[in-house]
Amino acid sequence: MLILTQSLSILKPFYPSPKIKIILGNDKSDKYDNASLYQNILEYANLPRTTLEFRFTALGRWLMENNREFINDYSDSARKTNISSRIANKRQRIQNCIDNLIKWNFLLISEMVESKKNDLKTPLYLLTPLGKLVSLIVKSIFSNKEKEKKDSIKEIIDIVNSIKEHNDSAVVIFIAELLNQLWQKDKISLIIQHFERLFHLELNKGNDFLSSFLGIKYFIYWFIINEEISFKIVEQLPDEKRKIILFNLKTEIEYYYQQNYLIKEDYFLNIGKVIDSGVIPSAYWENSRIKHINSFSKVVVPSYCDICNSHRVFVVDVTDYLKSIVRSHGPYPSMDVSGNCIECQNSLSTFVISLPFGSVV
């Protein structure tokens, strides 16, 4: 079967290419409810049918009966507008959403077939495996039916369990065990909250969303869903797997400081100090990271020591650092992590990782 991933749309889109998070909600400045349109297209693509592929016209007809914005547009005086005209009026918006879903790898064009109305070729669209996962996540977040929510989450967990059967990565094992325990303890709301957090990452590629979902990127997001369960899972892992999990967390935290330290630290907001600092981040911190590279459970945190009057670092256990992240999102948040200067033992502190952090483009 020939798979075409390019868009067929010859019309210029109304909007620049959005981030994937548009599926979750519109910006305040948006004129139209494109979030619901994306959600409905994914919903339709995942509906049981005699054939998995679908045509634009079939999708358009279903949207006219199920998308709340379209229903409202053709109520009252416009209710006599025939279905073909309604689809034609909304074609460009629908096609633009389809094009973005294809670009994100949530839909694909499986083949070109003869049109039912003329001799032109028309595409058959198909939900990808990644699109299937995303459609289940969307349903778990937005469905008003409790059974639908739970069925969607259970299917997502089954997908992760299936991945674990074919890949014994420490991160995948951790995620699968975490989801299963949250399910068994009836902590469904925490799973849904986590899915919403993933959607709010600044992503515009489907593979980046998948990487975040599988913990390849932003693994910390998974760990802080429920710190009590997470810590117990890590403690129960075989020694080598536990080391890998802690090392992944260590490198993710340190990478954050590499990207953000001098930008956010108040000390360096003074232009003169930024110039004097020479490099971002400091050579002292870089060298300290190398010295502690084999300490898989220790995070090397950059700071500035008033006694040493220079860039310095302090070393924090990964589990203690994660507790600082959790506290920063608690009822009495503390936004800092602290420790002792490795040179003079002076008490130092630095801002803790801010979530959501970073951007993947």
DAHU-V311899 format. One record per residue. N is the residue number from 1. PHI is phi in whole degrees, 0 to 359 (999 if undefined). PSI is psi in whole degrees, 0 to 359 (* if undefined). D_FIRST is the distance of its C-alpha to the first C-alpha in Angstrom with 2 decimals. Layout:
n & phi & psi & d_first
N & PHI & PSI & D_FIRST
N & PHI & PSI & D_FIRST
//
This chain:
n & phi & psi & d_first
1 & 999 & 127 & 0.00
2 & 285 & 129 & 3.79
3 & 249 & 119 & 6.29
4 & 251 & 128 & 9.65
5 & 252 & 355 & 12.71
6 & 279 & 158 & 15.41
7 & 280 & 147 & 17.48
8 & 267 & 350 & 17.89
9 & 296 & 128 & 21.45
10 & 258 & 2 & 24.06
11 & 265 & 143 & 26.88
12 & 289 & 129 & 28.83
13 & 297 & 151 & 28.61
14 & 293 & 328 & 31.82
15 & 234 & 154 & 31.88
16 & 295 & 160 & 31.26
17 & 301 & 123 & 28.39
18 & 273 & 168 & 29.78
19 & 284 & 159 & 29.90
20 & 300 & 333 & 27.86
21 & 298 & 347 & 31.19
22 & 300 & 336 & 31.13
23 & 297 & 330 & 29.12
24 & 277 & 329 & 32.32
25 & 184 & 156 & 34.82
26 & 274 & 156 & 35.89
27 & 286 & 156 & 38.40
28 & 299 & 332 & 41.80
29 & 276 & 353 & 41.42
30 & 292 & 134 & 38.19
31 & 280 & 327 & 38.81
32 & 243 & 160 & 35.87
33 & 270 & 74 & 34.52
34 & 286 & 335 & 31.11
35 & 302 & 311 & 31.15
36 & 295 & 327 & 31.07
37 & 294 & 315 & 28.36
38 & 300 & 314 & 26.06
39 & 301 & 317 & 27.10
40 & 292 & 322 & 26.44
41 & 297 & 316 & 22.93
42 & 296 & 321 & 22.09
43 & 298 & 313 & 24.01
44 & 296 & 317 & 22.14
45 & 298 & 335 & 18.68
46 & 262 & 1 & 20.02
47 & 290 & 146 & 21.64
48 & 292 & 128 & 20.94
49 & 220 & 167 & 19.21
50 & 294 & 330 & 17.96
51 & 231 & 142 & 14.43
52 & 288 & 331 & 13.59
53 & 284 & 159 & 12.14
54 & 212 & 154 & 15.01
55 & 264 & 161 & 16.35
56 & 301 & 316 & 19.09
57 & 297 & 319 & 21.70
58 & 296 & 318 & 21.30
59 & 298 & 315 & 21.65
60 & 301 & 316 & 24.58
61 & 298 & 318 & 26.37
62 & 293 & 321 & 26.18
63 & 296 & 322 & 27.47
64 & 297 & 338 & 30.37
65 & 258 & 350 & 31.48
66 & 231 & 340 & 30.93
67 & 277 & 121 & 31.38
68 & 296 & 326 & 35.13
69 & 294 & 315 & 35.54
70 & 295 & 321 & 33.95
71 & 299 & 315 & 36.01
72 & 293 & 324 & 39.14
73 & 297 & 329 & 38.39
74 & 247 & 40 & 38.38
75 & 254 & 177 & 41.38
76 & 55 & 236 & 44.94
77 & 291 & 339 & 45.36
78 & 267 & 4 & 41.64
79 & 292 & 341 & 40.69
80 & 276 & 355 & 40.79
81 & 298 & 127 & 37.94
82 & 289 & 161 & 35.23
83 & 297 & 323 & 31.79
84 & 296 & 320 & 30.12
85 & 291 & 323 & 32.68
86 & 298 & 314 & 32.26
87 & 296 & 317 & 28.53
88 & 299 & 321 & 29.28
89 & 293 & 330 & 32.01
90 & 257 & 2 & 29.83
91 & 304 & 313 & 26.63
92 & 296 & 318 & 27.29
93 & 295 & 315 & 28.06
94 & 297 & 315 & 25.08
95 & 297 & 322 & 22.72
96 & 298 & 318 & 24.55
97 & 294 & 318 & 23.99
98 & 300 & 316 & 20.26
99 & 300 & 318 & 20.18
100 & 292 & 321 & 22.18
101 & 297 & 325 & 20.11
102 & 292 & 316 & 17.05
103 & 298 & 324 & 19.43
104 & 282 & 356 & 20.64
105 & 70 & 30 & 17.18
106 & 265 & 333 & 17.90
107 & 233 & 161 & 15.21
108 & 216 & 163 & 11.98
109 & 264 & 114 & 10.23
110 & 281 & 324 & 6.82
111 & 192 & 165 & 6.85
112 & 256 & 130 & 10.08
113 & 233 & 168 & 11.80
114 & 293 & 136 & 15.38
115 & 290 & 150 & 18.08
116 & 282 & 344 & 20.45
117 & 252 & 338 & 23.47
118 & 208 & 189 & 22.92
119 & 271 & 2 & 20.92
120 & 285 & 155 & 19.29
121 & 278 & 144 & 15.65
122 & 229 & 147 & 15.20
123 & 277 & 149 & 12.75
124 & 256 & 125 & 11.41
125 & 265 & 152 & 12.54
126 & 217 & 137 & 11.95
127 & 286 & 129 & 14.65
128 & 279 & 166 & 14.12
129 & 304 & 320 & 16.29
130 & 293 & 321 & 18.83
131 & 297 & 323 & 18.82
132 & 299 & 314 & 19.52
133 & 299 & 313 & 22.43
134 & 296 & 319 & 23.74
135 & 297 & 324 & 23.67
136 & 292 & 320 & 25.69
137 & 297 & 315 & 28.10
138 & 300 & 317 & 28.61
139 & 295 & 322 & 29.36
140 & 295 & 331 & 31.79
141 & 278 & 318 & 33.61
142 & 254 & 346 & 33.84
143 & 296 & 139 & 33.85
144 & 272 & 356 & 37.31
145 & 257 & 121 & 36.86
146 & 300 & 321 & 38.00
147 & 295 & 320 & 35.92
148 & 297 & 318 & 32.69
149 & 302 & 309 & 33.71
150 & 294 & 320 & 34.44
151 & 297 & 321 & 31.35
152 & 295 & 315 & 29.17
153 & 296 & 318 & 31.19
154 & 298 & 321 & 31.09
155 & 293 & 322 & 27.29
156 & 297 & 315 & 27.30
157 & 298 & 320 & 29.85
158 & 298 & 322 & 27.79
159 & 297 & 314 & 24.87
160 & 296 & 319 & 27.43
161 & 299 & 322 & 28.95
162 & 294 & 320 & 25.63
163 & 298 & 319 & 25.26
164 & 297 & 326 & 28.86
165 & 295 & 334 & 28.21
166 & 254 & 355 & 25.88
167 & 211 & 115 & 27.89
168 & 266 & 29 & 31.68
169 & 306 & 139 & 32.23
170 & 301 & 322 & 35.61
171 & 293 & 317 & 34.30
172 & 295 & 319 & 31.55
173 & 300 & 316 & 34.21
174 & 298 & 312 & 36.56
175 & 297 & 316 & 34.16
176 & 298 & 315 & 33.14
177 & 294 & 320 & 36.84
178 & 297 & 313 & 37.88
179 & 297 & 318 & 35.45
180 & 296 & 319 & 36.45
181 & 290 & 321 & 40.13
182 & 298 & 321 & 39.88
183 & 295 & 313 & 38.22
184 & 295 & 329 & 40.91
185 & 269 & 8 & 43.64
186 & 58 & 41 & 42.29
187 & 257 & 55 & 41.93
188 & 297 & 322 & 38.94
189 & 298 & 327 & 40.36
190 & 291 & 324 & 40.26
191 & 295 & 314 & 36.55
192 & 297 & 318 & 35.88
193 & 300 & 321 & 38.26
194 & 294 & 317 & 36.39
195 & 301 & 319 & 33.03
196 & 298 & 320 & 34.83
197 & 297 & 319 & 36.26
198 & 298 & 319 & 32.88
199 & 294 & 334 & 31.68
200 & 275 & 359 & 34.82
201 & 294 & 150 & 34.02
202 & 279 & 78 & 33.52
203 & 244 & 142 & 29.79
204 & 228 & 18 & 27.28
205 & 229 & 137 & 24.33
206 & 299 & 321 & 22.19
207 & 295 & 329 & 22.60
208 & 291 & 324 & 26.34
209 & 295 & 317 & 26.36
210 & 296 & 319 & 24.65
211 & 299 & 321 & 27.20
212 & 290 & 321 & 29.98
213 & 297 & 323 & 28.82
214 & 269 & 5 & 28.78
215 & 78 & 8 & 32.11
216 & 292 & 324 & 31.03
217 & 239 & 148 & 32.63
218 & 56 & 45 & 35.47
219 & 299 & 329 & 36.15
220 & 304 & 327 & 39.55
221 & 305 & 319 & 38.00
222 & 292 & 320 & 37.11
223 & 294 & 327 & 40.51
224 & 270 & 7 & 42.59
225 & 303 & 311 & 41.03
226 & 208 & 102 & 43.91
227 & 297 & 327 & 46.04
228 & 296 & 311 & 47.92
229 & 294 & 318 & 44.92
230 & 299 & 313 & 43.30
231 & 297 & 320 & 46.46
232 & 295 & 320 & 46.83
233 & 298 & 315 & 43.29
234 & 298 & 318 & 43.96
235 & 298 & 328 & 47.30
236 & 270 & 353 & 45.78
237 & 288 & 152 & 43.06
238 & 304 & 153 & 43.76
239 & 306 & 313 & 45.71
240 & 295 & 319 & 42.99
241 & 294 & 321 & 40.46
242 & 296 & 318 & 43.20
243 & 299 & 320 & 44.00
244 & 296 & 316 & 40.39
245 & 299 & 312 & 40.29
246 & 294 & 322 & 43.64
247 & 293 & 322 & 42.75
248 & 299 & 317 & 39.56
249 & 295 & 317 & 41.77
250 & 303 & 310 & 44.43
251 & 292 & 325 & 42.17
252 & 294 & 318 & 40.55
253 & 294 & 313 & 44.04
254 & 294 & 326 & 45.42
255 & 296 & 324 & 42.50
256 & 301 & 315 & 43.29
257 & 293 & 326 & 46.85
258 & 300 & 325 & 45.73
259 & 273 & 332 & 43.92
260 & 235 & 350 & 46.42
261 & 302 & 301 & 49.86
262 & 287 & 341 & 51.95
263 & 287 & 323 & 50.29
264 & 261 & 336 & 51.30
265 & 291 & 125 & 54.50
266 & 305 & 324 & 57.52
267 & 304 & 326 & 59.57
268 & 264 & 9 & 57.37
269 & 286 & 339 & 57.33
270 & 287 & 125 & 60.47
271 & 303 & 317 & 59.48
272 & 301 & 319 & 62.12
273 & 294 & 322 & 60.91
274 & 299 & 316 & 57.31
275 & 296 & 315 & 58.60
276 & 297 & 332 & 60.85
277 & 293 & 337 & 58.03
278 & 83 & 298 & 56.61
279 & 227 & 161 & 53.06
280 & 236 & 117 & 50.56
281 & 279 & 186 & 50.71
282 & 289 & 150 & 54.04
283 & 297 & 327 & 54.43
284 & 299 & 315 & 56.42
285 & 295 & 317 & 53.53
286 & 300 & 315 & 51.11
287 & 294 & 323 & 53.60
288 & 294 & 324 & 54.17
289 & 299 & 317 & 50.44
290 & 298 & 317 & 50.49
291 & 298 & 330 & 53.60
292 & 254 & 17 & 51.98
293 & 297 & 330 & 48.49
294 & 272 & 357 & 49.01
295 & 273 & 81 & 50.30
296 & 297 & 339 & 46.98
297 & 255 & 11 & 48.61
298 & 241 & 135 & 50.60
299 & 258 & 132 & 49.69
300 & 265 & 110 & 51.58
301 & 255 & 128 & 52.33
302 & 282 & 149 & 53.79
303 & 200 & 188 & 56.91
304 & 231 & 130 & 60.19
305 & 258 & 121 & 63.47
306 & 291 & 330 & 66.64
307 & 285 & 313 & 68.87
308 & 286 & 340 & 67.07
309 & 55 & 46 & 66.56
310 & 196 & 169 & 63.21
311 & 298 & 133 & 59.53
312 & 218 & 181 & 59.29
313 & 223 & 161 & 56.94
314 & 229 & 155 & 57.24
315 & 250 & 130 & 55.26
316 & 233 & 140 & 53.89
317 & 296 & 139 & 52.34
318 & 306 & 315 & 48.67
319 & 296 & 323 & 49.47
320 & 293 & 322 & 52.39
321 & 296 & 317 & 50.30
322 & 298 & 323 & 47.71
323 & 296 & 327 & 50.63
324 & 293 & 322 & 51.66
325 & 297 & 315 & 48.25
326 & 299 & 316 & 48.64
327 & 298 & 326 & 52.18
328 & 293 & 345 & 51.04
329 & 247 & 12 & 49.08
330 & 270 & 185 & 51.83
331 & 295 & 332 & 54.63
332 & 236 & 75 & 56.91
333 & 294 & 137 & 54.56
334 & 243 & 123 & 55.62
335 & 268 & 6 & 53.53
336 & 243 & 157 & 54.92
337 & 239 & 143 & 54.63
338 & 228 & 163 & 57.80
339 & 185 & 190 & 59.27
340 & 251 & 137 & 61.95
341 & 307 & 131 & 62.07
342 & 286 & 351 & 61.63
343 & 265 & 312 & 64.53
344 & 239 & 358 & 67.25
345 & 69 & 13 & 65.96
346 & 296 & 147 & 66.31
347 & 287 & 125 & 64.28
348 & 237 & 159 & 61.14
349 & 211 & 156 & 58.37
350 & 213 & 154 & 55.14
351 & 300 & 141 & 52.73
352 & 277 & 160 & 50.16
353 & 309 & 134 & 46.42
354 & 261 & 129 & 45.63
355 & 250 & 138 & 42.58
356 & 286 & 146 & 40.20
357 & 238 & 156 & 40.45
358 & 68 & 178 & 38.68
359 & 210 & 141 & 35.63
360 & 246 & 118 & 32.21
361 & 233 & * & 30.83
//
